[in-house]
Amino acid sequence: MATKTNPLQFIQQVRAEIAKVVWPTRREVALTTVMVLIMATLTAIFFFIVDLIIRTGLQGLLEFFG
């Protein structure tokens, strides 16, 4: 069973954990943001092309059988 800590101990523990965090540099954040935007754009283009192919195929089938 976990022991209860008082609020002061909790705040001290939180500060100790936050001190261990290695924050990214401004350059790392910018680079990661650009990479995410590029990947999101490529994914959107991919799904647009897949949707276009499926839609064209289904329209062709419906015209052929309809």
N, C-alpha and C positions, 0 to 999 in steps of 0.2 A: 504494500500500500504506500502510495506517495505521501511524503510529508508536506505539510502546508508551510509556505514561506510568507513572511509578513510583507506588506507592500514595499517597505524600504529595501529589503533584500531582493525583491523582485526587480525593482528599478536598478539596483546595482548590477544584477545579473544581466539585465537587458543592455545596460551601458557596456558591460564587458563583452557581450556578444557583438554589439554594433562596432566596437573598436576592432574586432577581428575581420570585419568586412573589408574586402578590397574593392574599392569603387573603380569603375572603368574611367579611362581618361576621356576627354572631350573628343579626341580623334577616334578612339575605339567606338564611342557611341555614334558618331557621324558615319563611320565606315559600316557598322552593323545596320544602321538605318537605311543606308543606300542599298546594301545587300538585300535587305528585306523588301524594299520597294521594287528592286529588279526581279526578285523571285516571285513576288505577287503579280507583277506585270506579265512575266513569262507564263505563270500558271493561268492567268486570265486569258491570255492569247491562246494557250493550248486548249482550254475548255471551250473557247469561242469556236476554234477550228473543229473540234470534235462535235460540238453542237451543230455546226453548219453541215458537216458531213452526214450526220444522222438525219437532220431535217431534210436535206436534199434527197437522201436515199428513201426516206419515208414518202416524200412527195412524189418521187418517181414511181414507187410501188403503188401508191394510191391512184395515180393517173393511169398506170398500166392496167390495174385490175378494176378501176372505177369507171 
